[in-house]
């Protein structure tokens, strides 16, 4: 599976990373963290508007004093606003704490003030919308536990499942980052990263009201997972995988019936890399991600032609 093109779209900061991608009003929007390094406490959010050829047409930046803004994500609200989610690590006279935050924009350029949502010190990773409601999974490292939230991020957003997946409940450690989608029957499908014991990713499926879950161990590690449904039987997955040549950002196919992953291609990447976003439209499949393979941590945008997605039906490839 060969990319049509790839472009570096953000490189001004010492460390540009942790991307997401969204299509809003016929334009692409990519958000990412800009900071000194991967774990520094000076993160701010960069947002670029791009045309279909990956050319940057506008730039924006969001910062909060004495706050490290991490892992921004984008989604579209039911009333057609662009919603930004991020995790803020605050430091001040009252001590240190962390809090999920949201902003919205009507045009992709002017942004509202930040509004807290969910619970302090629970890292709300991403928001996905279904029938007018936003859903998201938050994790707490110390508890080795995840929670499922639902509601309106700018109004009432509450926990609807206190123990979605955890070490104590499922016997598998440190569940954290997620992506999800809803199939045609309203079932929620969650892809879950783990970073303890076998470090294997989990696939969860539940019918409404999303209380009873069936989990499948996918048998491989996926860091910074992104998932995009193609139909009720196939999904695209992107994230960091481990290979004999070290960490790479990969594009994979997930068969939702067999619960099997197949490698489609490895994106140009090495070292500190992953956290992709994906958009599929008439022009092709767009993937944003970051990597250090060109000796600086930068954000890239890649496009695959739609006919390349025939690889979904090809022979399986090894992750090694």
C-alpha positions as CSV (number, residue, x, y, z in Angstrom):
1,X,0.0,0.0,0.0
2,X,1.7,3.1,-1.2
3,X,1.0,6.7,-0.2
4,X,0.2,9.3,-2.8
5,X,2.2,11.9,-1.0
6,X,3.5,12.9,2.4
7,X,4.2,16.4,3.8
8,X,5.7,17.9,6.9
9,X,3.0,20.3,8.2
10,X,4.4,21.4,11.6
11,X,8.0,21.7,12.6
12,X,8.5,25.1,14.3
13,X,8.6,23.9,17.9
14,X,11.4,21.8,19.3
15,X,8.9,18.9,19.8
16,X,5.7,18.9,17.6
17,X,3.7,15.8,18.4
18,X,0.5,14.0,19.5
19,X,-1.8,14.8,16.6
20,X,-5.4,14.5,15.6
21,X,-7.2,15.2,12.3
22,X,-10.7,16.3,11.4
23,X,-12.7,17.5,8.4
24,X,-14.8,20.6,9.1
25,X,-16.6,22.7,6.5
26,X,-14.7,21.1,3.6
27,X,-11.3,21.9,5.2
28,X,-8.9,19.6,7.1
29,X,-7.9,20.6,10.7
30,X,-4.9,19.1,12.4
31,X,-4.1,19.7,16.1
32,X,-1.0,18.8,17.9
33,X,1.1,19.7,21.0
34,X,4.1,22.1,20.7
35,X,6.6,21.9,23.5
36,X,10.3,21.5,24.4
37,X,10.1,17.7,24.6
38,X,7.9,14.7,25.1
39,X,7.4,15.2,28.8
40,X,8.2,18.9,29.3
41,X,5.6,21.0,31.3
42,X,5.3,23.8,28.6
43,X,2.9,22.3,26.1
44,X,0.6,24.4,24.0
45,X,-1.8,23.4,21.2
46,X,-1.1,24.2,17.6
47,X,-4.0,24.0,15.1
48,X,-3.5,24.2,11.3
49,X,-6.1,24.4,8.6
50,X,-5.2,22.6,5.4
51,X,-6.6,22.1,2.0
52,X,-7.0,18.7,0.3
53,X,-3.4,18.9,-1.0
54,X,-2.0,19.2,2.5
55,X,-1.1,22.9,2.2
56,X,-1.4,24.9,5.4
57,X,-3.9,27.8,4.8
58,X,-4.2,29.0,8.4
59,X,-2.6,28.6,11.8
60,X,-3.8,29.0,15.4
61,X,-2.4,28.4,18.8
62,X,-4.0,27.8,22.3
63,X,-2.1,28.2,25.5
64,X,-2.9,28.6,29.2
65,X,-0.3,30.1,31.6
66,X,1.4,27.7,34.0
67,X,-0.4,24.8,32.3
68,X,0.9,21.9,30.2
69,X,-1.7,21.2,27.5
70,X,-1.4,17.6,26.2
71,X,-2.9,15.3,23.6
72,X,-5.5,17.5,21.8
73,X,-8.3,15.9,19.9
74,X,-10.9,17.3,17.5
75,X,-14.6,16.4,16.8
76,X,-17.6,17.9,15.2
77,X,-20.7,18.7,17.4
78,X,-24.2,18.1,16.3
79,X,-24.7,21.8,15.7
80,X,-21.7,21.9,13.4
81,X,-19.1,23.4,15.7
82,X,-15.4,22.3,15.9
83,X,-14.8,20.9,19.4
84,X,-11.3,20.7,20.8
85,X,-10.4,18.4,23.8
86,X,-7.1,18.4,25.7
87,X,-5.7,17.4,29.1
88,X,-4.4,20.3,31.2
89,X,-1.7,19.8,33.8
90,X,-1.9,22.8,36.1
91,X,0.6,24.1,38.5
92,X,0.1,27.1,40.8
93,X,-0.2,28.3,44.4
94,X,-2.9,25.7,45.2
95,X,-0.7,22.9,44.0
96,X,-0.7,20.6,41.0
97,X,-3.6,18.8,39.4
98,X,-4.8,17.7,36.0
99,X,-8.2,18.3,34.3
100,X,-9.7,17.6,30.9
101,X,-10.7,20.8,29.0
102,X,-12.7,21.7,26.0
103,X,-13.0,24.6,23.6
104,X,-15.3,25.2,20.6
105,X,-15.1,27.2,17.4
106,X,-17.7,28.1,14.8
107,X,-15.2,28.8,12.1
108,X,-12.0,26.9,13.0
109,X,-10.2,30.2,13.7
110,X,-11.8,31.9,16.8
111,X,-12.0,29.7,19.9
112,X,-14.0,29.9,23.1
113,X,-12.4,29.9,26.5
114,X,-11.5,26.6,28.1
115,X,-14.2,24.7,30.0
116,X,-13.4,21.8,32.3
117,X,-15.3,18.5,31.9
118,X,-15.3,15.0,33.5
119,X,-13.2,14.4,36.6
120,X,-9.9,15.8,37.8
121,X,-6.9,13.5,37.3
122,X,-8.8,11.2,35.0
123,X,-7.4,11.6,31.5
124,X,-10.3,11.8,29.0
125,X,-8.7,10.7,25.8
126,X,-11.1,11.4,23.0
127,X,-14.7,12.2,22.2
128,X,-16.9,10.4,19.7
129,X,-20.5,11.4,18.9
130,X,-23.5,9.2,18.5
131,X,-27.2,10.4,18.1
132,X,-26.3,13.8,19.6
133,X,-24.3,12.6,22.6
134,X,-20.6,12.6,23.0
135,X,-18.9,9.6,24.5
136,X,-15.3,9.3,25.8
137,X,-13.1,7.0,27.9
138,X,-10.9,8.4,30.7
139,X,-8.1,6.5,32.5
140,X,-6.2,6.8,35.7
141,X,-2.7,5.4,35.8
142,X,-2.5,4.9,39.6
143,X,-5.9,3.1,39.6
144,X,-5.1,1.1,36.4
145,X,-8.7,1.7,35.5
146,X,-10.8,3.3,32.8
147,X,-14.2,5.0,32.9
148,X,-16.9,5.7,30.3
149,X,-18.4,9.1,30.1
150,X,-21.3,10.6,28.1
151,X,-23.2,13.8,27.6
152,X,-22.5,17.3,26.3
153,X,-18.9,18.3,26.8
154,X,-19.9,22.0,27.2
155,X,-22.8,21.3,29.6
156,X,-23.4,18.0,31.5
157,X,-20.8,15.3,30.9
158,X,-21.0,12.4,33.4
159,X,-19.5,9.0,34.1
160,X,-21.9,6.2,33.0
161,X,-19.6,3.3,33.7
162,X,-17.2,3.6,36.6
163,X,-15.2,0.5,35.8
164,X,-15.1,0.0,32.0
165,X,-11.8,-2.0,32.0
166,X,-9.3,-2.3,34.8
167,X,-6.6,-4.5,36.3
168,X,-8.9,-5.4,39.2
169,X,-11.9,-6.3,37.0
170,X,-10.2,-7.8,33.9
171,X,-6.9,-9.0,35.3
172,X,-4.9,-7.0,32.7
173,X,-2.8,-3.9,33.7
174,X,-2.6,-0.3,32.8
175,X,-5.4,0.3,30.3
176,X,-5.2,3.9,28.9
177,X,-5.6,5.4,25.4
178,X,-8.7,4.6,23.3
179,X,-10.6,5.2,20.2
180,X,-14.2,4.2,19.4
181,X,-16.9,4.1,16.8
182,X,-20.6,3.1,16.6
183,X,-21.8,0.5,14.1
184,X,-25.0,0.6,12.2
185,X,-26.8,-1.1,15.1
186,X,-25.7,1.4,17.7
187,X,-23.1,-0.9,19.2
188,X,-20.0,0.8,20.6
189,X,-16.7,-0.6,19.5
190,X,-13.6,0.5,21.6
191,X,-9.9,-0.1,20.8
192,X,-7.9,0.1,24.0
193,X,-4.1,0.5,24.6
194,X,-2.4,-1.2,27.5
195,X,1.1,-0.7,28.9
196,X,1.6,-3.5,31.5
197,X,2.1,-7.3,31.6
198,X,1.7,-8.4,27.9
199,X,1.0,-4.8,26.8
200,X,-1.5,-6.2,24.2
201,X,-4.4,-4.0,22.9
202,X,-8.0,-4.9,23.7
203,X,-11.1,-4.7,21.5
204,X,-14.4,-4.1,23.4
205,X,-17.9,-4.3,22.0
206,X,-21.2,-3.4,23.8
207,X,-24.8,-2.8,23.0
208,X,-26.7,0.2,24.4
209,X,-26.7,1.3,27.2
210,X,-23.0,0.1,27.1
211,X,-23.0,-1.6,30.5
212,X,-22.1,-5.2,29.5
213,X,-18.9,-5.6,27.5
214,X,-17.2,-8.3,25.5
215,X,-13.4,-7.9,25.4
216,X,-11.0,-9.6,23.0
217,X,-7.2,-9.5,23.3
218,X,-5.8,-8.5,20.0
219,X,-2.4,-10.0,20.8
220,X,-0.3,-7.0,19.7
221,X,0.7,-3.7,21.2
222,X,-0.8,-0.5,19.6
223,X,0.3,2.9,21.0
224,X,-1.7,6.1,20.4
225,X,-4.5,4.1,18.7
226,X,-6.8,5.7,16.1
227,X,-9.7,3.7,14.5
228,X,-11.9,4.4,11.5
229,X,-14.9,2.2,10.6
230,X,-15.2,1.2,7.0
231,X,-18.4,-0.9,7.5
232,X,-19.7,-3.3,10.1
233,X,-17.0,-5.8,9.3
234,X,-13.9,-3.8,8.6
235,X,-12.1,-0.9,10.3
236,X,-8.8,0.9,9.7
237,X,-6.4,1.2,12.7
238,X,-3.4,3.4,13.0
239,X,-0.9,3.7,15.8
240,X,2.6,2.7,17.0
241,X,3.7,-0.9,16.7
242,X,7.0,-2.5,17.6
243,X,9.0,-4.0,14.8
244,X,12.5,-5.5,14.5
245,X,13.6,-2.0,13.4
246,X,12.1,-0.4,16.5
247,X,8.9,1.6,16.9
248,X,7.0,2.5,13.7
249,X,3.7,4.2,13.0
250,X,1.5,1.7,11.1
251,X,-1.7,1.5,9.2
252,X,-3.6,-1.8,9.8
253,X,-6.9,-3.4,8.9
254,X,-9.1,-4.8,11.6
255,X,-11.6,-7.6,10.8
256,X,-14.4,-7.0,13.2
257,X,-15.8,-10.5,12.8
258,X,-12.6,-12.5,13.4
259,X,-11.1,-9.8,15.6
260,X,-7.8,-10.0,13.7
261,X,-5.4,-7.2,12.7
262,X,-3.5,-7.1,9.4
263,X,-0.6,-4.8,8.6
264,X,-1.2,-2.7,5.5
265,X,1.8,-0.5,5.6
266,X,4.4,1.2,7.8
267,X,4.5,5.0,7.5
268,X,7.9,6.7,7.3
269,X,8.7,6.9,11.0
270,X,11.2,6.0,13.8
271,X,12.0,6.8,17.4
272,X,9.4,9.0,19.1
273,X,6.4,8.5,16.8
274,X,2.6,7.7,16.6
275,X,-0.6,9.5,17.8
276,X,-2.2,9.6,14.4
277,X,-5.5,11.0,13.2
278,X,-7.5,9.8,10.2
279,X,-10.0,11.3,7.8
280,X,-11.5,9.4,4.8
281,X,-13.3,11.4,2.1
282,X,-13.7,11.4,-1.7
283,X,-10.1,12.6,-2.1
284,X,-8.5,9.7,-0.2
285,X,-7.4,8.6,3.2
286,X,-5.5,11.3,5.2
287,X,-3.4,10.3,8.2
288,X,-1.7,12.8,10.5
289,X,1.1,11.6,12.8
290,X,4.4,12.6,14.3
291,X,7.8,11.1,14.0
292,X,11.5,11.7,14.7
293,X,12.9,9.8,11.6
294,X,14.2,13.1,10.2
295,X,16.1,13.9,13.4
296,X,13.6,16.3,14.8
297,X,10.1,15.6,16.2
298,X,7.7,16.9,13.5
299,X,4.1,16.5,12.3
300,X,3.4,14.9,9.0
301,X,0.3,14.5,6.8
302,X,0.0,11.5,4.4
303,X,-2.6,10.8,1.8
304,X,-3.5,7.4,0.3
305,X,-5.7,7.1,-2.8
306,X,-9.1,5.5,-2.2
307,X,-8.3,2.7,-4.6
308,X,-5.3,1.7,-2.4
309,X,-7.8,0.6,0.2
310,X,-8.4,-2.5,-1.8
311,X,-5.5,-3.8,0.3
312,X,-8.2,-4.4,3.0
313,X,-8.9,-7.6,1.1
314,X,-5.3,-8.6,0.5
315,X,-3.2,-11.2,2.2
316,X,-2.2,-10.6,5.8
317,X,1.3,-9.1,6.5
318,X,3.5,-9.6,9.5
319,X,4.0,-6.9,12.2
320,X,7.7,-8.0,12.6
